[in-house]
Amino acid sequence: VKVRVVGAFANLYENGSIPLPAHRDQYKKWIIGLSFGGTRTLEFVPDDPHAAMVPFLMESGDVFIFAPDVNNRYMHRMQEEPD
């Protein structure tokens, strides 16, 4: 797989009680994420109120990738998981 990285950033959450509010990334590119540390649930929230939310359990070392079209149709978030 060939990729050209045009930017990078990191979010640090001290513990599971810190949420990441639902949002869309503004890059208009493919998004690649890496998870390190505690297990959290990444949720994709659809624009269509009748469609189901799509959760993914992210454990340390997991990678996710999604296309601009996914970013256009879904917001993504992580809710509090204090345990």
HELIX and SHEET records of a PDB file:
HELIX    1   1 PRO A   68  ARG A   73  1                                   6    
SHEET    1   A 4 LEU A  20  HIS A  23  0                                        
SHEET    2   A 4 TYR A  74  MET A  78 -1                                        
SHEET    3   A 4 ARG A  40  PRO A  46 -1                                        
SHEET    4   A 4 VAL A  54  MET A  58 -1                                        
SHEET    1   B 2 ILE A  31  LEU A  34  0                                        
SHEET    2   B 2 VAL A  63  PHE A  66 -1                                        
END                                                                             
